[in-house]
Each structure stands twice: as C-alpha cells, then as structure tokens.
Amino acid sequence: MATSFPEIGDRPDDLATAAEVRLDDGQLARATRYATCEEVRAGDVLYQVEDDSVDLFLCGTATLEAIIPSSEGGDGHLFMTHGPGQFAGELNLLTGQRRGLTVRVATGGTVHRVRPTAFRQLMAQETELSDLLLRAILARRRLLRQATEQTLRIVGDSGSAAGLAMRTFLDRQGVPHRWLDSDSPQGADALRSSGLTEEDLPAALTSREATPRVTPGVLSQQLNLAYRRTGRGSADLTVVGAGPAGLAAAVYGASEGLQTVLLDGVAVGGQAATSARIENYLGFPFGLSGADLTARAAVQALKFGVHLASPCGVVGLSTEGPDHVVTLTDGTRIETRAVIVATGAEYRALPLDGWAELTGCGIYYAATDLEAQAVAGRPVAVVGGANSAGQAALHLARYASEVTLVVRGPDLGARMSAYLVERILNDPRITVLTGTEVTALHGRPHLDGVSLTTRAEGSGARRIACTGLFCFIGARPATTWLSGVVLDSDGFVPTDRQLPAGDLGPRWKELGREPLPYETSVPGVFAAGDVRLASMKRVAAAVGDGASAVRSVHQYLATI
C-alpha cells in the first residue's frame, strides 16, 4: 500500500536494511515448519513477472535473484539478491497481486516453498516472524515503487478525469508502475511502439500486452486484485465498503477467526483517504494523512487473512435461507453468513452547468498530493466550511499560488475545529470568504475560473481565476444499492433501537429477539460508519463502529 511506516524509515538505506532481513537458524527452522523443501539448480526460474503464483520461497542453501524485466527487452535489472536465511516475495504475498518480479536461481541448493494457506498460518501464529516478514515485504514494495524501471507502464493524460481516476487507483492500491504523460516524448514513443493512439488513453502496457482505454476495474482484474473465489464456500462475514469503519470491521473480524471478505467499489480508504492531514486521531500527535492511516489498516487486514477486492462494485443484497448473498457488478454472487454495510457516503456536487464535464478536469473531491501537484503554482478555491475543507485549504496552500476558501455560512468556526480556524486565519496564502457561494464555472475542457456571489456585498457575481475547485460540501449515504433494508427518508440506515417496531418483519418474531447493536431491519445485516443513521462523522467514531459491529456479528453467528 502507498504509505510510510516509522518503524521502517523513509531513507533508501533504512528501506534496504528492512528489505534484506535475514532469519537466524532458529527463526528459519520455525518458518520451514510451514514449508516443503525443494532442490533447485542455477538458472531455474521459480516464477516470472505477471505469474499468478504467490508462494513464499525461503532460501536454504540456494541463492536467488529478483529481476525487474526491462520494458525494452534484454536481461532486465537486478532488484535484489536473496541468500541463505532470506526469502523471495513482496507485498503480493498478502494481496494476491500478480508477480511484479522474476525470480531465478543464481546458486543451486535448497529452497523452502510456503504455499498461501501455510503462509497465512505462519503470519497468524508466529508473531516474531510475522513482524520481520511484514517489515521486509512493505519495504520491498516501496523500493519496487521507487524503481526507475517498471513492468507496468501507464500512458495517460494526468489532467483528464480518466487519468486522475487511474492515478488515484494506482496510488491507493500501492501498485508499482511508471506513469508516462501522453504529451511527453516517452509517452508518445510508448504509444507509437504499442500501435496505440491518443484515442486509446489511458493505456496500460506490460511485457505481455497493451490494453487501450484501461479503467481501474479492468486493471484490477489484470493484476489479480479483483474479487476471486476462495474455494472455502460461504464467507463468515462480508464487509461492503473499505473506509475506516469497513477496515476496522475487517481487521477485528479476521483477527477473531472469521473468514472475512472486504469489498470497495472505488479504492481502499474511502473519504478518509482523501484527507491531507488528520491531527486529532488518538495516538498520532504529529498527525498523518488519511491515505497513510487507511493504508496501514489495509495492511493489518491483509495480515490477518482478509480477502480484499477493490475496485469491486456491489449492486445488490438479498437473503436466501440462513445466508445472505452479495451481488457484484459482474453478476458474481458471494454467499455470506453476515454482512456489514460500511459504504459511507457519496460526494455532493454543486448544481452548476458543466460540473460533470469538469469533474477530474479542475473539479476535485480530494486534496491529496496527487491533486495538489496538478494545480501547483496556480490559483485554487476550496468550497466548504467543515474540517475536511479546512485541512484541504491548508494543504493546498503549500502548492498553489493562492487559495480562496469559500464558505456559504457567515461564520468559519460554526462547523470547523478551532485549531483549524486559527491556522487558516493566520495563513497569508489563504483568503476566506464567508457568506459566499460559487455560482458559475468557466473554462473548457479544463477549469480556469469561477464566479462568486457574496450576499453581504449586495452586488453581482465576480469572477476569479481558479484552475482547481475542491469541493467539500458534505455527502449523501451510499445506499442506492441496498434492497430489503429499511432506510430513513435521507437514505441513512437505522439500526437497533432506531428501528420502529413496525419496520421489523415476521422473521424477527421467529427469532424471538430484538435487533442487536448495529443490526439493521434484516437479521444478520449490520451497518457501521457514516452510512448509519445519526453516526458521528469522525474517523475515530467510524473505527469504533466497525469494531463494535463485529461484536454483534459474533453474537448473531452464535444463534444461527
């Protein structure tokens, strides 16, 4: 995942030290209890780039070489050498992603092959080994992402909506790749050599194929990150939505022995991942980005064996006998004993002409480094009066030439934390306009200005230069896919005591009980996070919701 871990360090030397971990004799002996021993000869290829296999190889007496194949042919580039006591593999051991490296035998001898199921057992049962291996595979993924040569190349227009969607997916999923702007010489050469044109953007280029007009969903399938049947029958728990609530539910469910599936229609992290900086989350006094926080949670979930698939859209939920069925956009049906709905909310848009056309081409719902770099050195505006808007304004002020914070209400402190208000008002790079609304958009195909109307002025709209409009005006619950579950008039999901007795069907009488905490109108279906009626819209509250919902899941499963 795209994150930094203090225990690893950010410097290349620190990463290399963590990546080159060597097990001592005792540790290797414990690890090989989960493996089968094989004899290998120099020149043998254990796996090739883009292979589906995700076996871990521990080096006994053999020495292995990990190679990044060259996109221009030839022998490729040596990424790492693994000697006795070391191992071959990186984050794909947890994610199931297709191999990003080729591993061949440099010196013959013995290797110990650990199959995926045994690897999960090792990570769950051997705490010391689990920590060593986890640090190493995270460090290797970061080194792999920093490598100049990449197996996967994406050619696209970073200023387009499709290009931004692809870059967001790649960044959130931590996929090693090389981005080539289509108007750069390298991008033009890559398109030409692949027989593609500008109409084929964005395009994914690998050693095996060129995929025109690629989407995050298509690329997810190619990388093996999409949902795959596990062969274990029905799941114990399926969590829909991988924001803080869904991630917490998945971590607590899997760590407590439930076979857990986690699905998200866009990317891991939800709205929290779009936050540039979170400073009031317990245990992080220096703050951290939403992307870092949720990426850490995703790694925790994978460590405990969660089957994570993203992007993976869900279109329906039904109950068939004792189980529930979650239906995906491609028609795949996931049978599951319990469900936690943690789909959060969908961004609200302003009712302005050209909004949809300019989304991703100057209009953004996130202010991460990706979006900030796209508007570096140019004027931007942020719309909204809550914490997310304040955090975005402060973050963007480090990149943009000027930031205008547009607040519809008369008081900046009405919905924003005091510490953010104070920083914003004391930042000379930010202009605050209260009692003001954005009333028109200018520029095609990219935004270059907006019109503002301030009620107190009593005059017409005035136009300001603006190449990036960042919208943080709230969201509506993402529940249009839910059927059979009672919703309130605004689409939020009422749970337990919020449910009127008249909304409870005959099955509740058969069960002889009332809904458990976080349980919806459908027995065995729970809700957590922003999607739940009257929930507190804070990251910490969402995490608490997810963890608490799992407790009710256990109570429910014990009764069926």
N, C-alpha and C positions, 0 to 999 in steps of 0.2 A: 504494500500500500504506500501511497505517497505521503510519507511522514518522516519526522526525525525523532529519535529516541535518545534522551540524555545519557542513558546507560551505555550507549554505543559511541556517541560522539559524532560530530559533524565533519571533522577533518578527514581527508583521504587516508592518513596514516592510522587514525582510530578505526575507520571502516575496515581497512585492510587487516588490522590486528584482530578485530572481531570476526571477520570473514574467514580467516585462516586458522580457526580454532583446531587444536589437536587433542584428541582424547587420550588420557593416560591408560595404562594397561587395565586398571580396574574398571574405568569407565567404558573402555572398548569391550571388555568382557561382558559387562551388563548389557550393552547395546546389542551385541551379537546374539544374545538370547532371543531376540526378535527376528533374526535373520537366517538365511540359508547361505552356506559357504560355496563359492564357485571359483574354479581355476580360470584365469584369463591369460591371453598371450599378447605380446606387444603388437599393436596395430588393430586389435579388436575394437569395434565401435559398440559401446554399451547402449547408447541412444543417440539419435540425431535430432537436430533442430526441427521443431514442429511435430515431433512424435507425441503421441497421446500418453505414453507411459509416464508414471510419476513415482517409480521406485526410488528409494534411497540406496546409494551404494557406499558402504563403509570400506575403507581401504585396509586390508590386512597387510600383505607384503607387496601388493601391486602399487604402482604409481599411475595416476590418471591425469589427463589434460582436458580442461574445459575450453572449447573453442567457439568463438563467435564467427560464423561463416561470413565471408566477405560478400557484399552485395554486388561486387564487380567480378566475382569468380576468384579462383586461387585458393590457397590453403586456409585463408581466414586469419583471425587474430587470437593469440593465446590470451584467455581471460584469467585463468587460474590453474595452478598445478596442485593436485591433491596426493599427498604421500601417506605412508602408514600412519594410522590413527586419525586420519582426516576423512572427509566424506564429499561426495558429489551430489549437488542438488541446491536449489534455492527456494524462493517463496512458492513456486509452483507445487512443491511438495504438500502445501496446505491448500492452495486454491484449486488445484487440478488443472491449471492452465497448461497448454501445450508447451513443450520444451522450447526455451529460448537459446539453448546452447547445444553443441555437440560434444559428447564426452567419449574419448578414446583412450585406450591403454597405452601408456608410454613405456612402462616396465612391467613385464609379466609377473604374475604371482596370484595371490588370493584376494577376492573381494567378498563382502558380505551383503547380500541383497535383502533389503527390508521392503516388503510389499505394503501398499497403502493401509490396509487394515491393521497390520502389525505396527506400522509407523504411528497410527493413531493411538494404539495401546501404549507404545513406548512414551509418547508425549503426555499421555494421561497418567501413567504410573511411575515414571522416572523423573522426578522433579528436577534434580540437578542436571541430568542430560537434556531435559526439555528446555531449560533455560539456556544452556550452551548452544544447542542446535538452533533455537529460535533467534538468538542474537546473531548467529552466523548467517542464517538464511535471510534475515532482514538486511544485514549489512551487504550481503551479496546482491540482493535486489537493488539496493541503492547504487552500488558500484556498477551494476549492469545498466541501470537507467542513465548513469553518467557517461557510459562508454561512447566514444565517438562513432564507432561502427555499430549498426543495429541490424538485426534480422528483419524487423518490421519497419517499413517506412510509410509515412502518410503524407500524401501531397494534397494540399488544400488551401483555400483562401481563409486565413485566420480572421478576417473581418466579416465573414458571412455567418449566417445563423447555423448552417450545416457544419462549417468549420469550427465554430465555437462549441457546438454540441459534441463534436468528435474530440476536441481537445479536453473538454470537461470530463468526458468519459475516460479518456486515457489517463488523465491526471488523478481522478478519484480512484480508479482501479489500480493505479501504480504500474501501468503496463510499460515495459521497456520499449521504446520506439524512437524514431528520428522524425521530427516534423519538418517538412520542406514546404515553404511558401510557394504557391504556384507561380508567383511573379518573379521568383529568384532564378538565377541560372541553373542551380542544382535541381530545383523543382521542374523547370522546363525540360531539362535533359532527362530526368526520370520519367516524365510523362511521355516524351518522344520515344525513348528506348522501350517503353512498355506498350507502345501503339495506342496510347490514350490521348484525349484532348481535354480542353478546358471544360467541355460539357460533361466530362466524366468525374468531376470533382465532387467531394473529396474521394481520393483513390487510395487503396491500401495495396502496398507492394511487398511481397515476400519472395523468398527464393523459389517458391513453387508456383505462385500465381499472382495476377494483378486483378484486383476487384474494383470495378468502377462504381461511382456513386455509393460508396460504402456508408453504412449507418452504424451507430453504436450496437444495435441489435444484431446486425449481420456480423460485425467484427467479433462480438461476444461469442457467437456461435463458432466462428472460425478458431478462436483462441481457446475454446472449451470452457468458457466461463458461464455459458448459459446453463439453464436447468438440465440436469441429467438424472435419469432414474438411477437410484442407488442399488436396486435389486434387493432391498430389505423389506419390501412390502409397504404397508402404510406407515407414514411418519407418526410419531407421538405428538409432535407439535409443529405446526406451520405458522410462521410469523410473516405477515404481509406488511412490508414497509421497513426499510433499514435505516431510519433515523435513530436518534438516541434511545427512544422507547423501544423500538424493534431490536436494536443491537443489544440493549440490556436484557430484554426478554430472551434473546437467542443465547447470550452468554450464560445466564442463570439456568435456562432450560437444559442446555447441553452439558454444563458443568455438573448438573444434578442427575445426569443419566438419561435424559430424554433424547430420542432421535429427532433432531431439530432441523427444519428447513427454513431458510431465511430468503425472502424474495423482495426485490425492489424494482419498480418499473423504470427508474431513471439511473441512479447511481447510489452507491453506499454513502450514507451521511445525512441524507435529507436536507432540509433547510439549514440545519445546524452547520453543515459543511460549507455553506456559503458565507458564514460569519468570519470576518477578517481577524477578529480577536475577541476572545472571551476571557474576562478578567475576574468575574465573580463566581466561577465554578470552584467548589470546595477542593482544596489540595493543590491548586495551581496559582500561587500568589503572584507569579510573574506573567500570568496569562498564557494562552495558547490559541492557535487558530481553531475554528470549528473543524476544518479538514484534518488537522492533527489529532484532535480528540476522537473523532469518529473513526479515523483510520486505525488508531490504537485499539478501539473497541472491536473493529472488524478482525484484526489480527487475533485478539483474545477469542473471539467467536470461532475462528478457523482452528485455533489451537485446540479447542475443546471438541472439535469434530463437527461443527455446524456445516450443513450443506448450503452454501451461499450462492445465489444466482442473481446476476444483475448485468444489464437491464433485463428484466423479466416481468412483463406486464401481466396483471391479473384482471380478468374480465367477469368472473362470477364466483359465487359461493353457494353451495347447496348442501343439504343434509340428506344422506341416504343410509337408512338404518342407523347403526350405532356410530358411524363415521361421518365426517364432513368431506366434501370434495371441493378443492380449489381449482378453478379452471383458468388456464393461461391463455394468452392471446393467440397462440398457435393451436389451441384446442387440447393441449396436454392436460390431463386430469391428475391431480395429486390427492390421493386419499390420505386423510389425516384424522387422528383421534381428537385433536383440539386445535383451535385457531386463535391467534391473537391478531386483531386488526390494529395496525400501528402506521397507517398510511398518511398520517399527518394532514397537511393542508396544501392546497394549490394556490399559487400566487394570484393576487388580484391585479387587474390591469386598469389603466385609466381609459375612459370611454372617448378616445380621441381618434380621428381619422389617421390611418397609416400606422397604428400601433402594431398590429400583427405583422405588417410588412417590415417594420424596422426592428422588431424583436430579434436580438442577436446581431443586428447591424447598427448598434448605437443605443438600443434599449436593453437593459440588463436587470436581472433579478438577483444577482450576486455581485459581490465586490471582493473576490479573491485576487490573488496575484495575476491570474490569467486575464481577468477583465481589466485590472488596473494597468497592466502593461500595454493593453490595447489602446488605452487613452493617454498614455504617458506624455507629458508636456503640453496637453491640450485642456481646454475648459470642460468641466463636467457639472452636472446637477444631481443631487440626491433628493428624492421625494419621500417624505415620511417623518413621523415625529416620535417613534419609539426607539428602543435601544439598538435594534438592527440598523436603522438609518444613521444613528449617531456613530456607531462603530464603523460603518461604511464611509461616512464623511471623513473621519479621522484617518482611516487607512488610505483613502484615495488622495488625501492632501499630500501624501508623501510622493505621489506620482504625477498628478495633474497640475496644470499651470494655475488653476484656481477651482475652488469647489463652492457651489451655491447649494445650501441646504434649504429646501422648500417645505415649509410646514403649514398645513391648512389651518390648524388651530392657532389661537392667539398666544399660547404660552409654550415655549420649548420644553419646560420642565413638567408639563402635565402628564406625559407618559414615558419620559426618559429619565434614567437614573441620574442622580445629582452629580456623580463623578464625571459622567459623560458630558452633561450640560456645561460644567465648569471648564473642561478641556476645550470643548468646541468654541465657547465664547472667548476663550483666551488664545485661540489659534488664528493668527492673522491671515492664514491661507483660506479660511472658511468664512463665507458670508451667509448669515442666517436671515431668512425672510419668513416671518410668521404671518398668518392670515393671508397666505398666498397660495395660488393654485397654478398648475401647468394647464394651459388652455389650448395649445396648438403645438404641432410638431413640424419641423422644417427639414428639408433635405431628402434626396433620394439618389441612389439606393442606400446611402448612409446618412445618419442623422448629422446635421450641422448646426441646428439651433432649435430653441423652444420659445414659445410665448408665455409670459407670466402675467397673471392678473392679481393685484393686491387690493383687497377690499378697502383698506384704510385710505388708499390714495384717491379713490373715487374717480379714477381715470381709466382709459382703455388699457388693453394689453400692451406690454412692451416685450421686445424680442431680445434675447441674449444668445451669444454664441455658446453652443453646447454640442460636443461630439460624443458624449456618453450620458445617458439619463438612467440613473439607478433607482429602481422602484421598490420601495419597502412600505407599502400601504396596507399590509395585512394579507390574509389569505382566507379561503373558504375550505371547509373539510373535504378531503378527497374520498368521498363515499359514493360516487355515482355508480361504481361497480358492484356495490353491495345490494343484494336482494334477499328479502325474507327477514332482514334485521330491522327492527324499529329505529327510526331516526327522528330527530326533532325537526321543527319547521325550517331550521337553517342547515340541516344535513348532518349535524353532530350526532354521535352515538350515545344515547343514555345507557347507563349501566346500573346494576344492583338496585339501590334504593331510589334512583331517579326514574325507574320504570313504573308507570301506573299499573295497578293490578289488572286493568282491562287489556293491557298490551301483552299479557302473558297467556300463551296458548294452552291447549289441553295437555301438552307434554309435561308442563310443569306440575299439573295435578298428578300425573302418573309418577313423576319423580318424588313427589311429596316433600318438596323443599322450595325455598326462595332462591333467587339468583345469588351467587357468590359475589364477593367484591370483584369489580371489573367485568363481571359477566353480563352479556347483552341479553336481549329478549330471546335469543336462541341458545339453549343449553350447550355448553362446550365451546361457545364462541365468545371471546373476550375482547375488550378494547383498551388501549393504552396510549398515552401521549396526547398530542394536540387534537386528534380526531375525537377524543372522548368529551362528552358534554361537561362543561364547567371545569375543565382541567386548567391548571396553571401553566401558562405558556412560557416555560423556562426549561432549559436543558436539564437541570438537576431534577426538576419535577417529572420530566418525561422519563429519565432514567429510573426514578423511583417507581413510576407507574409500571414500566416494563418488568422490573424485578418483582413487584408486588403481584402483578397479574400471573406470573409463573407460579407463585404460591397457590393461587386459586386454581390454576391448571392442575397442580398435583392433587388438590382436594377433589376436583372433578373426576380425574382419571381413576382415583381410588374407589369411586362409586359406580363405575360402569364395567 
